[in-house]
Amino acid sequence: MTWFVLVLFVVGGGILLVAAVGLVMLIVGVLKKMTAVWIIGLVCLVPALLAAVVAVPMIMLVGLRASPRRIHHVEPPIMRAVPDVPGQGGDYVRMGGDVARARAAGVGIKVVRPGSGGASSSTSSSHGLGGWTKRHELHLGDVFIQVTDENGRISLRVGGRDYGRVDRGDEVLVTEDREVQVNGVSRGPGGASVVPRSRPF
């Protein structure tokens, strides 16, 4: 934009100077009846006026095209930074015959003979200085399951009892006897693995 103002100032100033000199010479030549002077003044004045009419608008047009266009930016709404919680896609709750299936926080859940009541789920999340927490509450028949993902640390509760940590990709099975298994290993309240009792021969 600076070069455009400079060129306009130089060219416009030069044309204005030539036009002023030509006008003065024309007036002096006519008043003094000096033919050569007023002819020279006319020769200076006419081209200067033509240049002013043609050149100055062209310079202004080129300068306007070359100058960056102002774009009115619309300020986006203020959004809070929410930490990325991977693997949350694909959560579902489904009843099928004598088996209820669900997925929450990337953990697969299967309940055998869930009972009546259908299947439903709700999810709540919170974000604070300590990080994020996402809580899934699942009603699979008469079995109530909570899967809580706190900063990537996932815990499991079944029927209000704590069954410890689980990991994304784990498979939880609640049997007909309401035994809880994680990846085929029985687990008791508190998260401890349950060693099956050996039967006497």
C-alpha positions, -999 to +999 in steps of 0.1 A: +000+000+000+029+024+007+043+021-029+008+029-043+006+061-023+042+070-033+035+065-070+002+084-068+019+112-051+048+115-076+027+110-107-001+132-095+022+159-083+041+159-116+009+162-136-004+189-113+029+209-117+029+206-155-008+216-156-002+246-134+028+258-154+009+254-186-021+273-172+001+302-161+019+303-195-015+303-213-029+331-192+003+352-195+006+346-232-031+356-238-028+387-216+006+398-230-005+388-265+026+365-268+015+338-292+045+315-286+040+316-248+003+308-248+008+280-274+035+264-252+012+268-222-016+251-241+007+223-252+016+217-215-019+221-201-039+198-225-017+167-221-015+173-183-053+174-181-056+143-202-030+125-181-048+135-150-081+122-164-066+089-176-035+080-156-045+089-121-077+067-121-057+038-136-030+041-109-057+041-083-074+011-098-042-009-099-034+001-064-068-010-051-065-044-068-030-049-054-039-040-019-050-069+004-087-071+008-101-068+042-120-098+053-145-095+081-137-123+105-165-136+126-152-145+160-158-182+168-177-190+199-155-195+230-150-232+235-135-249+264-106-272+258-118-307+264-091-334+267-093-361+240-108-393+254-098-421+230-119-451+222-153-436+232-169-443+199-190-474+194-207-475+228-240-494+227-266-513+248-284-542+232-308-570+244-310-602+224-329-632+237-313-644+270-282-622+266-277-585+270-246-569+255-231-535+259-199-515+253-188-486+275-155-468+275-142-495+252-150-523+275-173-551+262-200-563+286-222-594+284-249-604+309-264-639+307-301-641+315-304-604+325-340-607+336-368-583+328-366-545+326-350-541+292-318-523+285-308-486+289-278-465+295-268-430+305-235-412+303-223-382+323-189-364+321-171-338+341-139-318+335-119-301+362-084-292+373-077-329+381-087-340+346-118-356+332-142-383+343-168-401+322-193-423+339-215-449+321-245-463+339-260-494+323-292-511+332-292-546+316-323-563+328-321-564+366-283-559+365-269-524+372-234-518+359-212-487+363-181-481+341-161-451+352-133-437+331-112-413+351-083-398+331-079-432+313-082-453+344-113-474+341-131-490+370-160-515+371-190-517+395-217-544+392-247-543+414-232-515+435-201-535+443-166-525+432-148-550+409-116-531+404-099-519+373-105-530+338-088-519+306-100-508+272-106-538+251-114-561+281-145-584+280-167-585+311-191-614+316-219-615+342-231-651+344-265-663+352-254-668+388-242-632+388-205-641+389-183-615+373-156-625+350-130-603+332-114-619+301-125-653+313-111-649+349-135-648+378-132-617+398-146-609+433-156-576+449-125-554+454-110-565+421-092-597+433-092-626+410-111-656+423-093-689+422-119-717+415-120-743+443-107-777+432-133-804+434-125-836+454-120-867+434 
